Amino acid sequence: MNIAIVGATGNVGRKTLEVLEKKELPFDNLYLVASSKSEGQKIIFKGKDHEVLNLENFDFSKVKIAFFAAGKKISEKFAEKAAKHCLVIDNSSFFRMDPDVPLIVPQVNSSHLDQIKKNIIANPNCSTAQLVIACKPLHDLFVIKRIVVSTYQSVSGGGKAPMDELIEQTKLVLDGKNVKSKNFTKQIAFNAIPHIDVFADDGYTKEELKMSKETKKNFR
Ligand SMILES: NC(=O)c1ccc[n+]([C@@H]2O[C@H](COP(=O)([O-])OP(=O)(O)OC[C@H]3O[C@@H](n4cnc5c(N)ncnc54)[C@H](OP(=O)(O)O)[C@@H]3O)[C@@H](O)[C@H]2O)c1
């Protein structure tokens, strides 16, 4: 069995590699895939160099499972094409509410795996995944009607670019210089911003809406 990780150079991709290394899951070849920018870069996995391949010309018929962790636009463009050849496990938000794609947290609803229709499995938002694991046993016992949630999320949740911005801004602030924000609405160094993702028409942010909708789908 061969595996591909699309977005292997990013935060989720690198974490997936770490888990694959720690859990010692059995597979033959590992293909690390990212954008043309990273093509040819070397990533060490289990002491061996792996060259990063360009998604644009990657052949998914070589693998049995492809983890997608390159954002929703990439999943929109490539996941269904890949799913013609292999099982896609998608970390982005693109397929989460698709009725033909199960939204799986293994500890909670692996029984939904029998609903795979497009050869794609979606994962919930990271806050949702933690929430449903804690709440599912209570839901099974009492049937939860309402959950009030506050999350305190790290900059890493936004990906590699916001993390780089935090490092840059921290240096500038410590040097007494002015900062400019690129990935956030305000300075993020030495700060906490009560706002994630864009606002929808009803005043909630998309991050808040994701949590609410995905929890319901996961508990269904
Ligand atoms: N961070 C989290 O805690 C978290 C948790 C759960 C789910 N997610 C979701 O997982 C996905 C990835 O998040 P992340 O935090 O890992 O983002 P990230 O650190 O910004 O990494 C993005 C990855 O996508 C690749 N990529 C970007 N454009 C590409 C293209 N045109 N073709 C091929 N590859 C491309 C990047 O490759 P290059 O390096 O070559 O640009 C990089 O490997 C997002 O959908 C996110 O919402 C994130």
PDBQT file of the ligand as one rigid body, heavy atoms in Angstrom, charges set to zero:
ROOT
HETATM    1  N1  LIG A 301      -3.401  24.129  11.175  1.00  0.00    +0.000 N 
HETATM    2  C1  LIG A 301      -4.344  23.443  11.792  1.00  0.00    +0.000 C 
HETATM    3  O1  LIG A 301      -4.376  23.323  13.039  1.00  0.00    +0.000 OA
HETATM    4  C2  LIG A 301      -5.418  22.747  10.991  1.00  0.00    +0.000 A 
HETATM    5  C3  LIG A 301      -6.179  21.846  11.665  1.00  0.00    +0.000 A 
HETATM    6  C4  LIG A 301      -7.149  21.154  10.968  1.00  0.00    +0.000 A 
HETATM    7  C5  LIG A 301      -7.338  21.360   9.627  1.00  0.00    +0.000 A 
HETATM    8  N2  LIG A 301      -6.588  22.278   8.968  1.00  0.00    +0.000 N 
HETATM    9  C6  LIG A 301      -6.805  22.429   7.523  1.00  0.00    +0.000 C 
HETATM   10  O2  LIG A 301      -5.768  21.722   6.841  1.00  0.00    +0.000 OA
HETATM   11  C7  LIG A 301      -5.409  22.430   5.660  1.00  0.00    +0.000 C 
HETATM   12  C8  LIG A 301      -3.917  22.772   5.696  1.00  0.00    +0.000 C 
HETATM   13  O3  LIG A 301      -3.674  23.632   6.797  1.00  0.00    +0.000 OA
HETATM   14  P1  LIG A 301      -2.198  23.989   7.298  1.00  0.00    +0.000 P 
HETATM   15  O4  LIG A 301      -2.373  24.692   8.572  1.00  0.00    +0.000 OA
HETATM   16  O5  LIG A 301      -1.324  22.778   7.247  1.00  0.00    +0.000 OA
HETATM   17  O6  LIG A 301      -1.728  25.035   6.154  1.00  0.00    +0.000 OA
HETATM   18  P2  LIG A 301      -0.236  25.498   5.800  1.00  0.00    +0.000 P 
HETATM   19  O7  LIG A 301       0.670  25.282   6.950  1.00  0.00    +0.000 OA
HETATM   20  O8  LIG A 301      -0.373  26.850   5.235  1.00  0.00    +0.000 OA
HETATM   21  O9  LIG A 301       0.211  24.487   4.630  1.00  0.00    +0.000 OA
HETATM   22  C9  LIG A 301      -0.391  24.506   3.372  1.00  0.00    +0.000 C 
HETATM   23  C10 LIG A 301       0.134  23.359   2.540  1.00  0.00    +0.000 C 
HETATM   24  O10 LIG A 301      -0.563  23.366   1.289  1.00  0.00    +0.000 OA
HETATM   25  C11 LIG A 301       0.372  23.366   0.230  1.00  0.00    +0.000 C 
HETATM   26  N3  LIG A 301      -0.126  24.102  -0.931  1.00  0.00    +0.000 N 
HETATM   27  C12 LIG A 301      -0.503  25.395  -0.992  1.00  0.00    +0.000 A 
HETATM   28  N4  LIG A 301      -0.839  25.731  -2.260  1.00  0.00    +0.000 NA
HETATM   29  C13 LIG A 301      -0.654  24.607  -2.996  1.00  0.00    +0.000 A 
HETATM   30  C14 LIG A 301      -0.807  24.302  -4.366  1.00  0.00    +0.000 A 
HETATM   31  N5  LIG A 301      -1.214  25.216  -5.257  1.00  0.00    +0.000 N 
HETATM   32  N6  LIG A 301      -0.526  23.044  -4.795  1.00  0.00    +0.000 NA
HETATM   33  C15 LIG A 301      -0.091  22.113  -3.926  1.00  0.00    +0.000 A 
HETATM   34  N7  LIG A 301       0.084  22.336  -2.611  1.00  0.00    +0.000 NA
HETATM   35  C16 LIG A 301      -0.206  23.570  -2.142  1.00  0.00    +0.000 A 
HETATM   36  C17 LIG A 301       1.602  24.074   0.804  1.00  0.00    +0.000 C 
HETATM   37  O11 LIG A 301       2.712  23.727   0.007  1.00  0.00    +0.000 OA
HETATM   38  P3  LIG A 301       3.918  24.788  -0.224  1.00  0.00    +0.000 P 
HETATM   39  O12 LIG A 301       4.733  24.742   1.027  1.00  0.00    +0.000 OA
HETATM   40  O13 LIG A 301       4.608  24.232  -1.428  1.00  0.00    +0.000 OA
HETATM   41  O14 LIG A 301       3.274  26.115  -0.466  1.00  0.00    +0.000 OA
HETATM   42  C18 LIG A 301       1.622  23.471   2.204  1.00  0.00    +0.000 C 
HETATM   43  O15 LIG A 301       2.191  22.179   2.168  1.00  0.00    +0.000 OA
HETATM   44  C19 LIG A 301      -6.323  23.668   5.600  1.00  0.00    +0.000 C 
HETATM   45  O16 LIG A 301      -7.462  23.358   4.827  1.00  0.00    +0.000 OA
HETATM   46  C20 LIG A 301      -6.717  23.847   7.056  1.00  0.00    +0.000 C 
HETATM   47  O17 LIG A 301      -7.945  24.518   7.196  1.00  0.00    +0.000 OA
HETATM   48  C21 LIG A 301      -5.617  22.971   9.629  1.00  0.00    +0.000 A 
ENDROOT
TORSDOF 0
